[in-house]
Amino acid sequence: MHTAASSNIPVVKTGVQKHWWTPELDDLKQQCIEATDLWKLAGRPRSGDVNSNRVRIKLKYKNAIKEAAANADMQ
């Protein structure tokens, strides 16, 4: 079963399909993770500076992903 699977199922390295991914997106992702961790440590507030910062960074990250994917599709 394993032999048949390895000879018939293509194995693709993780992340290969995101050819448009850039180091800037890595930085934004890390910022988003850090902001979310800080928000969790603060007790997951639904308002205030911690939440506003988290939402702002998250939107910036999501918009950058959409823009990078759209630019790659146009090329």
N, C-alpha and C positions, 0 to 999 in steps of 0.2 A: 504494500500500500504506500509506504513512504517512498519507495523507488519510483513508482508510477507518479506520485504527486510531484516529486522533485524534477522529473523529466517533462512534465506536462503543465505545471503551474508556474508562470513567470514570477520571479522574485525581484522586486523593485526596491531599491534602497529608499528608506524613509526620507521624504523631503525632496525627492527628485522631481516630482510633478510641480512643485512650486518654484519654477525656474526664475520667477520674478522676485523672490524673497531677497532682501538686501540686509546688510549689517545695520542700517538705520531702523529697519523693522525689528531686528533683534533688540536694539536699544529701547525702542518704544515698548516692546513686549516686557522687557525687564522692569521698566518704569511702572507699567500697569500692574505687574505682579507685586512690586514693592508697595504701591499705593493700596492695593487690595489687602495685602498683609497688614499694613498699618491700620486700615479701616476695620479689619477683623479684631485687631488688638484693642481698638478703641470701643469695642462693643457693638460694632455694626450700626452706627448712627444713621438715621435717615435724613438728617439735615446737619448743617454746620460745615466748617471748613474742611474737615477730613473727608466727608462725603462729597463735597463739591470738587475737591481735588481729585478724588478717585474717579468721579464721573467725567471730569474734564479730560483726564489722561486716557481713560478708556475710549472716549469718543475720538480723541486724536489718533489713537492706535488703530481703531476700526476704520476710520476714514483713510488713514495711510495705507492700510491693507487693500481697501477697495480701489484706491487710486493706483497703486502699484499693479494690481491685477488688471485694471482697465487699460493702463498704459501698455502692459505686455500684450493684451489682446489686440490693441490697435497696431502694434508692430508686427 
